[in-house]
Amino acid sequence: MNKFEVFRKSNFDGLIHEYGLDGRRLLPWDNYPMPFAGGWCVVRPGTESEPHTQIDQEIFIAIKGEATLIVGDDRYAFATGDIAAIPKHTNHYIINDSSEDFHFYVVWWDMNYVNNFIDQHNDSTGCLDV
């Protein structure tokens, strides 16, 4: 297995605006196979992320601030430390009507991620010195 970085610093200047928020895909990690992907997301004050659905499953973890999470027809107060499971094929978005940035981390997966991980996995997967 190729060597991989053990540690990376966050680059908040490198966030990309998409889905109505600023974010950065942090996973997958080069040369470190895993069965999911993920990213850091920031919903700016007075804005909302783009309502959308997808074929994969997601988990949202609120990191900093307060916002409203919409999943289907339901609304949830979403604040630091909260976690939400986003079902496949379900419309969802985040509204930030506060005066501060709302940060959350998203992890997503589907069978393509799982199968790619299984194809790459062996006894040295995730080891530094093999």
C-alpha positions as CSV (number, residue, x, y, z in Angstrom):
1,M,0.0,0.0,0.0
2,N,1.2,3.5,-0.8
3,K,2.1,5.9,2.1
4,F,-0.6,8.3,3.1
5,E,-0.8,11.5,5.1
6,V,-1.7,10.9,8.7
7,F,-2.6,14.6,9.4
8,R,-3.9,17.5,7.3
9,K,-4.7,21.1,8.4
10,S,-8.1,22.5,7.5
11,N,-8.0,25.2,4.8
12,F,-11.0,27.4,5.4
13,D,-9.8,29.8,2.6
14,G,-10.1,26.9,0.2
15,L,-13.9,26.3,0.6
16,I,-15.9,25.9,-2.6
17,H,-19.4,27.3,-3.0
18,E,-21.8,24.6,-4.1
19,Y,-25.2,23.4,-3.0
20,G,-25.8,26.9,-1.6
21,L,-23.1,26.6,1.0
22,D,-19.3,26.8,1.3
23,G,-17.6,23.4,1.7
24,R,-14.7,21.2,1.1
25,R,-14.7,17.5,0.4
26,L,-12.2,15.9,2.9
27,L,-12.8,12.3,2.1
28,P,-11.9,10.1,0.4
29,W,-8.3,10.3,1.6
30,D,-5.6,9.6,-0.9
31,N,-4.1,6.1,-0.4
32,Y,-6.3,5.4,2.7
33,P,-9.3,3.4,1.5
34,M,-12.7,3.8,3.3
35,P,-16.3,2.9,2.5
36,F,-17.6,6.5,2.7
37,A,-16.8,10.1,1.8
38,G,-17.3,13.3,3.7
39,G,-16.9,17.0,3.9
40,W,-16.9,20.2,5.9
41,C,-19.8,22.5,5.2
42,V,-20.5,26.1,6.2
43,V,-24.0,27.7,5.7
44,R,-23.5,31.5,5.9
45,P,-25.8,33.7,8.0
46,G,-29.1,34.5,6.4
47,T,-28.7,31.8,3.7
48,E,-29.8,28.2,3.1
49,S,-28.3,25.3,1.4
50,E,-29.8,24.1,-1.9
51,P,-32.7,21.7,-1.4
52,H,-31.8,18.4,-3.0
53,T,-32.1,14.6,-2.8
54,Q,-29.5,11.9,-3.7
55,I,-29.0,8.2,-4.1
56,D,-26.6,7.8,-1.2
57,Q,-27.2,8.0,2.6
58,E,-25.9,10.8,4.7
59,I,-25.1,11.7,8.3
60,F,-24.9,15.4,9.3
61,I,-23.0,16.4,12.5
62,A,-23.5,19.9,13.7
63,I,-20.1,21.4,14.6
64,K,-20.7,25.1,15.4
65,G,-23.7,27.4,15.5
66,E,-27.5,26.9,15.2
67,A,-29.7,26.4,12.1
68,T,-32.9,24.7,11.0
69,L,-32.6,21.3,9.3
70,I,-35.4,20.4,6.8
71,V,-35.8,16.6,6.0
72,G,-38.8,15.9,3.9
73,D,-41.7,17.7,5.6
74,D,-40.1,17.9,9.0
75,R,-38.1,20.8,10.6
76,Y,-35.5,20.3,13.3
77,A,-33.6,22.8,15.4
78,F,-30.0,21.8,14.6
79,A,-27.2,22.9,16.9
80,T,-23.7,22.1,18.0
81,G,-23.4,18.4,18.8
82,D,-26.6,17.3,17.1
83,I,-26.5,14.5,14.5
84,A,-29.1,13.7,11.8
85,A,-29.5,10.7,9.5
86,I,-30.6,11.8,6.0
87,P,-32.5,9.0,4.2
88,K,-31.9,8.3,0.5
89,H,-34.2,10.0,-2.0
90,T,-35.5,12.5,0.6
91,N,-35.4,16.3,0.0
92,H,-33.3,18.1,2.6
93,Y,-31.5,21.4,3.3
94,I,-30.3,23.7,6.1
95,I,-31.6,27.2,6.8
96,N,-29.2,29.5,8.7
97,D,-31.3,32.4,10.0
98,S,-28.8,33.3,12.7
99,S,-26.1,36.0,12.5
100,E,-23.2,33.5,12.6
101,D,-21.9,30.8,10.3
102,F,-23.3,27.3,10.8
103,H,-20.7,24.6,10.4
104,F,-21.5,20.9,10.0
105,Y,-19.7,17.8,8.8
106,V,-21.4,15.4,6.4
107,V,-20.5,11.7,5.8
108,W,-22.1,9.9,2.8
109,W,-22.0,6.4,1.4
110,D,-23.6,4.0,-1.0
111,M,-22.8,0.5,-2.3
112,N,-20.3,2.0,-4.8
113,Y,-18.2,3.3,-2.0
114,V,-18.6,0.1,0.0
115,N,-17.7,-2.1,-3.0
116,N,-14.7,0.0,-4.0
117,F,-13.5,-0.3,-0.4
118,I,-13.9,-4.1,-0.4
119,D,-12.0,-4.3,-3.7
120,Q,-9.1,-2.3,-2.2
121,H,-9.1,-3.8,1.3
122,N,-6.5,-6.2,2.5
123,D,-4.5,-6.9,5.7
124,S,-2.3,-3.8,5.1
125,T,-5.1,-1.4,4.5
126,G,-4.7,1.6,6.8
127,C,-1.3,0.4,8.0
128,L,1.7,2.8,7.9
129,D,4.6,0.3,7.8
130,V,3.6,-2.7,5.8
